[in-house]
Amino acid sequence: MNSTQQSSQSIENLICFSKKIDPIGFFELRKFNLTQDLPIIYQWVQKEYAIYWGMMGLSYDEVKSIYQKLEENTHIYIGLFQGKVAFLLECYNPQEDIIKEHYEVKEGDMGMHILVAPPNKKISGFTWYIFQFILDFIFSDSKINRVVVEPDAKNEKIHILNERAGFIFQKFIDLPHKKARLEFCTRQQYYNAVAEKN
């Protein structure tokens, strides 16, 4: 076995959550590997569709530095669909983030950011299925009671998705890099929303 095969195998072994999402197929989640994954993520964040990620125009080394720092207090994952890289997930403790200045953080809160890969082919509802998989993963941890998000106020697509998943708008907040919508979703609100959609 050569070094490339060893590297690939070791990364595959880091899968921490998997689930089949009907009707489209199998999703998996593994830990982010800076060396392996950053080249892919860098390509994504330089594209127009990822403008709200806030890294467009940054150099590779600048993005690398950001993720090296993020790894200190953020759980970063790569999502796979049918074995291929499909999205990036960042989960963070709001108590360790600037967001804590804008609301009263409760025990069991979890913040998240999601970046979906640019589509190779159109799959109806694909982003919603990713969203559902991610929330299933987060709420599989019994210690997590509520998910906190702060998307850019101008990002209309994510607002629609958040509402569909049961997120409730709280207020607009001014963060250093954006005006954002603070939104919460409890475990029960998510389960109720999914039940209504089905």
C-alpha positions as CSV (number, residue, x, y, z in Angstrom):
1,M,0.0,0.0,0.0
2,N,1.5,3.4,-1.0
3,S,1.3,6.6,1.1
4,T,-1.6,8.0,-0.8
5,Q,-3.7,4.8,-0.2
6,Q,-2.7,4.9,3.5
7,S,-3.7,8.6,3.8
8,S,-7.1,7.9,2.1
9,Q,-7.8,4.9,4.3
10,S,-6.9,6.8,7.5
11,I,-9.3,9.6,6.7
12,E,-12.1,7.2,5.8
13,N,-11.7,5.6,9.2
14,L,-12.5,9.0,10.9
15,I,-16.2,8.8,9.8
16,C,-18.2,9.7,12.9
17,F,-21.8,9.7,11.7
18,S,-23.7,8.2,8.7
19,K,-27.3,7.9,7.6
20,K,-29.4,7.1,4.6
21,I,-31.7,10.1,3.8
22,D,-34.7,9.0,1.7
23,P,-35.2,9.3,-1.1
24,I,-31.7,10.4,-2.4
25,G,-29.1,8.3,-0.7
26,F,-26.3,7.9,1.9
27,F,-24.6,10.7,3.8
28,E,-21.5,10.4,6.0
29,L,-19.6,12.8,8.2
30,R,-15.9,12.7,9.0
31,K,-13.4,15.0,10.7
32,F,-11.9,17.8,8.6
33,N,-8.3,17.2,7.6
34,L,-6.5,20.4,6.9
35,T,-3.9,19.0,4.5
36,Q,-6.4,16.8,2.6
37,D,-9.4,19.0,2.6
38,L,-8.3,22.7,2.5
39,P,-7.4,22.6,-1.3
40,I,-11.1,21.6,-2.0
41,I,-12.6,24.1,0.5
42,Y,-10.4,26.9,-0.9
43,Q,-11.8,26.3,-4.4
44,W,-15.3,26.6,-3.0
45,V,-14.8,29.8,-1.0
46,Q,-13.4,31.6,-4.1
47,K,-16.6,31.1,-6.1
48,E,-19.4,33.6,-6.3
49,Y,-22.0,31.3,-4.7
50,A,-20.0,31.2,-1.5
51,I,-19.8,35.0,-1.1
52,Y,-21.5,34.9,2.3
53,W,-18.8,32.6,3.6
54,G,-16.6,35.7,3.7
55,M,-13.4,34.3,2.2
56,M,-13.6,35.3,-1.4
57,G,-10.4,37.0,-2.5
58,L,-8.3,35.7,0.3
59,S,-5.1,33.9,-0.5
60,Y,-4.6,30.2,0.2
61,D,-2.3,30.9,3.1
62,E,-4.9,33.3,4.6
63,V,-7.6,30.7,4.4
64,K,-5.3,28.1,5.9
65,S,-4.5,30.4,8.8
66,I,-8.2,30.9,9.5
67,Y,-8.8,27.2,9.6
68,Q,-5.8,26.5,11.7
69,K,-7.2,29.0,14.3
70,L,-10.7,27.6,13.9
71,E,-9.5,24.1,14.8
72,E,-8.6,25.3,18.2
73,N,-12.2,25.7,19.4
74,T,-14.4,24.5,16.5
75,H,-15.4,21.0,15.4
76,I,-15.0,20.9,11.7
77,Y,-16.4,18.2,9.5
78,I,-16.5,17.1,5.9
79,G,-19.8,15.8,4.6
80,L,-19.9,13.0,2.0
81,F,-22.8,12.1,-0.3
82,Q,-22.5,8.7,-1.9
83,G,-18.8,8.8,-1.0
84,K,-18.0,12.2,-2.5
85,V,-17.3,15.4,-0.7
86,A,-20.5,17.4,-0.6
87,F,-20.3,20.0,2.2
88,L,-18.4,21.5,5.1
89,L,-19.8,21.8,8.6
90,E,-18.5,23.9,11.5
91,C,-19.9,23.3,15.0
92,Y,-18.9,25.7,17.7
93,N,-19.6,26.5,21.3
94,P,-21.4,29.9,21.4
95,Q,-19.9,30.6,24.8
96,E,-16.5,30.7,23.1
97,D,-17.7,32.9,20.2
98,I,-18.4,36.6,19.7
99,I,-22.1,35.6,19.4
100,K,-22.3,35.3,23.2
101,E,-22.3,39.2,23.3
102,H,-25.7,39.2,21.5
103,Y,-27.8,36.7,23.5
104,E,-27.8,34.7,26.8
105,V,-26.1,31.5,26.0
106,K,-27.6,28.4,27.6
107,E,-26.1,25.1,28.4
108,G,-26.8,22.7,25.5
109,D,-26.5,25.4,22.8
110,M,-24.5,24.6,19.7
111,G,-23.6,27.0,16.9
112,M,-23.2,25.9,13.3
113,H,-22.0,27.0,9.9
114,I,-22.6,25.1,6.6
115,L,-21.0,25.4,3.2
116,V,-22.3,23.2,0.4
117,A,-20.1,22.2,-2.5
118,P,-20.9,23.8,-5.9
119,P,-23.3,21.5,-7.7
120,N,-22.0,19.2,-10.4
121,K,-25.6,18.2,-11.3
122,K,-29.0,19.4,-10.1
123,I,-30.6,17.2,-7.4
124,S,-34.0,18.6,-6.3
125,G,-34.0,19.5,-2.6
126,F,-30.3,18.5,-2.1
127,T,-29.4,21.3,0.3
128,W,-32.5,20.5,2.4
129,Y,-31.4,16.9,2.7
130,I,-28.0,18.0,3.7
131,F,-29.5,20.3,6.3
132,Q,-31.7,17.5,7.6
133,F,-28.7,15.1,7.9
134,I,-26.7,17.8,9.8
135,L,-29.4,18.5,12.3
136,D,-29.9,14.8,12.8
137,F,-26.2,14.5,13.6
138,I,-26.2,17.5,16.0
139,F,-29.3,16.4,17.9
140,S,-28.0,12.8,18.1
141,D,-25.9,14.2,21.0
142,S,-28.2,14.2,23.9
143,K,-26.3,17.1,25.5
144,I,-27.4,19.5,22.7
145,N,-30.7,21.1,23.2
146,R,-30.7,24.0,20.8
147,V,-28.9,25.0,17.6
148,V,-27.9,28.7,17.1
149,V,-27.3,30.2,13.7
150,E,-26.3,33.7,12.6
151,P,-26.6,33.9,8.8
152,D,-26.0,37.0,6.8
153,A,-29.2,39.1,6.7
154,K,-28.9,39.3,2.9
155,N,-28.7,35.5,2.4
156,E,-32.3,34.8,1.5
157,K,-31.8,31.2,0.5
158,I,-30.5,30.1,3.9
159,H,-33.4,32.0,5.7
160,I,-35.9,29.9,3.8
161,L,-34.0,26.7,4.7
162,N,-33.7,27.7,8.3
163,E,-37.4,28.4,8.6
164,R,-38.2,25.0,6.9
165,A,-36.1,23.2,9.6
166,G,-37.9,24.9,12.5
167,F,-35.5,27.8,13.2
168,I,-37.2,30.8,14.8
169,F,-35.9,34.3,14.1
170,Q,-34.9,36.3,17.2
171,K,-33.4,39.6,16.1
172,F,-30.9,41.2,13.8
173,I,-27.4,41.5,15.2
174,D,-24.3,43.4,14.1
175,L,-21.3,41.2,13.9
176,P,-17.8,42.6,12.9
177,H,-18.1,41.1,9.3
178,K,-21.9,41.2,8.7
179,K,-25.4,42.1,9.8
180,A,-26.9,38.8,10.8
181,R,-30.2,37.2,11.7
182,L,-30.0,35.4,15.1
183,E,-32.1,32.3,14.9
184,F,-32.7,29.4,17.3
185,C,-34.0,25.8,16.8
186,T,-34.6,23.4,19.6
187,R,-34.7,19.7,19.2
188,Q,-38.5,19.6,19.4
189,Q,-38.9,22.5,17.0
190,Y,-36.8,20.6,14.5
191,Y,-38.6,17.3,14.9
192,N,-41.9,19.1,14.6
193,A,-40.8,20.8,11.4
194,V,-39.6,17.6,9.8
195,A,-42.8,15.8,10.8
196,E,-44.9,18.6,9.1
197,K,-42.8,18.3,5.9
198,N,-43.3,14.6,5.8
